[in-house]
Amino acid sequence: MFKKILIANRGEIALRIIRTCKEMGIRTVAVYSTADKDSLHVRFADEAVCIGKPQSSDSYLNIPHLMAAAEITNADAIHPGYGFLAENARFAEICGEHGIKFIGPTPDMIRKMGDKMTAKETMIAAGVPLSPVPKAFSKAWKKPSNWPRKWASPLSLKPPQAVVVKVCAWYGTQVSWRTPTTWPKTKPALLSITTASTWRSSWKSPVTSKSRSPVTNTARYATSASATAPSSAVTKSSWKSLPPFMTPELREKMGDAAIKAASAINYESVGTIEFLVDKHRNFYFMEMNTRIQVEHGVTEEVINFDLIKEQIKIAAGIPISGKNYTPQMHAIECRINAEDPHNDFRPSPGRITVLHTPGGHGVRVDSHIYAGYVIPPYYDSMVAKVIAVAQTREEAINTMERALSEFVIEGVKTTIPFHQQLMQDENFRKGNFTTKFTETFKLQ
């Protein structure tokens, strides 16, 4: 087992990893930018190293600085968390070249699943279902002026090397419903996609207007296992949705497909397979995230399984049991962002003057904030994840509603009011929603 792990990340996920390491008797090294010197992950780690200025390129994305921090502290492993360099194959390679274990998949695995077209070809060979591409679209792809005014299915544009896709001047993953008549307005946003790839290498994937996007967490070492808990959520980008339509049969099929996907590349580590499910419960492979998922806590709660601990064990050469972990509970996660939901979700950095986090049975809060903490403007605006767990989905929603009513953050704007209204929405509570839900949801 590792003696010392450097966490190449910040905020909530860094603190989450530190806690598991302490339980495993592993010493930890936190890295931080000058903007994060007062963050809790810096305080709770056994050691801390400043790696640069606030900009990510000068700190959390600066590989030489990270490697120097690992070497001067004698860390024998690096955990990348999620985001930043978590799916950077070159970073994983450099770790290996310096005799430091990268806690994640191998560089080759990251490349295979990071390139969308390679991933698609790999899944076809493995027999994992993919959404069909309309023949008309294949012919018209190179010339947008030839696009029909209405497709049988709208399109999701996925560049092969990008984790976040910018479409239609909105951050996050969006479904593009543009027609050729709006092509001039759409072009600048689409050009942001081509900065990471070319049009011909982009992944063309139909998205039905009544589709849902569950995910399946998988882990592998020697044998595959799937924790088939759909840990997705309604987001303001209209992409993911909580799927109450999940049946035991669909869960089993998706779990089998996830294992096929992981086995196809001999995957080692924790990862996430994302599927798109239509109204007929047909599901299609979208992509694989070769890292711990932001929503991994949902899966942990419904199966009582520490995914961070298992990820570290796999990296240390300790195999998992190989069982399928069937969820026994229902869980919902709300991401609390420092954003103003009444002002187009604009970021709201600043000092937190008052903080009270919720508690009680069935409530989990993963966060790095405290009263007096200054939220920096340089990074992702998420400040907490609230997870509610109960025997049924309805009870989980009620627990979440109660938890949000107890959550007090003053000094900055947050998305708590958005989530509170969402929990009270009749269509949400009944499960009558799709990927277009937030386009019709009106915040009061």
SULNOR-V16599 format. One line per field, one symbol per residue. ss: DSSP state (~ for helix, > for strand, _ for the rest). phi: phi as a letter, one per 40 degrees, with the letter a starting at -180 (. if undefined). Layout:
BEGIN
ss=???
phi=???
END
This chain:
BEGIN
ss=___>>>>___~~~~~~~~~~~~~___>>>>>>>~~~___~~~~~__>>>>>>___~~~____~~~~~~~~~~____>>>_________~~~~~~~~~___>>>___~~~~~~~~_~~~~~~~~~~~___>____~~~~~~___~~~_______>>>>>________>__>_____>___~~~~~~~~~~~~~~~____~~~_>>>>>____>__>>>>>>___>>>>____________________~~~~~~~~~~~~~~~~~____>>>>>>>>>_____>>>>>>>______~~~~~~~~___~~~~~~~~~______________>>>>>>>>_>>_____>>__>>__>>>______>>>>>______>>______>>>>>>>>>__~~~~~~~~~~~~~~_>>>_____~~~~~~~~~_~~~~~______~~~~____
phi=.ccabcccaagdcccccdccdcccgbcbbcbacccbcbccccccccbabcbicdddccbcbccdccccccccbfcbabbcgbgfbcbbccccccdcccgbccciccdcccccccccccccccccccgccbcccddccdccdcbdcccccaccbcbbcbccbbcbbbbffacgcbccbcbdcbddccddccccccccabdcccccbcbccbbbbcbbcbbaagbcabbcbcbbacbccgbcacccccbdccdccccccccdccccbfcbhcabcbbbbcccgcbbcbabccaccdcccccdccbfaccccccccdccgccccgccccdbbbabbbccbcacccbffcdbcicccbabccagcgbbbbabcachcbccccbdccbabbbbbacbccccccccdccccccbbbhbcbcddcccccccccccccgcabccdccbcbcc
END
